[in-house]
Amino acid sequence: PRRVLVDAGGAQGRILNKPIDPVTLDVIEAALTAGYGNLADDQGLRFRSSSNVEDAEGFNGAGLYTSNTGYLHADRLDPARQVKTVEFALLETWASYWSSEAFEERRLANVAHLSGAMGSVVHPNFPDELERGNGVFTYTILPAGHPGGAAVLEVNAQEGSLSVTNPPPGDPNLPEVD
């Protein structure tokens, strides 16, 4: 079963309501099964949002887009989680690029909406109490001949499950940046 949002409008609604091409979905699910097929059926996979219009120079969009949990075998789970398929998690994540909050933030920063793309990084999902670390990776390809080299990889990480992009107000813990 798949959730259909009849009241969702605009690009976000069109993404949420259009099924992923079955051949493409089969390829994605085969790759996920190869990597994570040994996990228990109720071990969720976290589909992390990853946009090239997120942490761009002059625009910090960290936390604008959503990550979602899906299951390789959602049909084997309790009814409440059966909707959380791989397709569901991917569509929810991709569609978050067009949420009203993300759209408005890009508009205010004069970021061309169509210059962006949304991908997804997938890893096993763990309850907060089991999460040992949390982080964001940014990889920037520099222009040819740039004196700083060809690319920069920035890792922004911290211990535990505290959100790197949206920590609780007043929390004194700051992430390390390397």
Secondary structure, 3 states (H helix, E strand, C coil): CCCCCCCCCHHHHHHHHCCCCHHHHHHHHHHHHHHHCCCCCCCCEEEEEEECCCEECCEECCCCCCCEEEECCHHHCCHHHCCCEHHHHHHHHHHHHHCHHHHHHHHHCCCCHHHCCEEEEEEECCCHHHCCEEEEEEEEECCCCCCCCCEEEEEEEEECCCCCCCCCCCCCCCCEEC
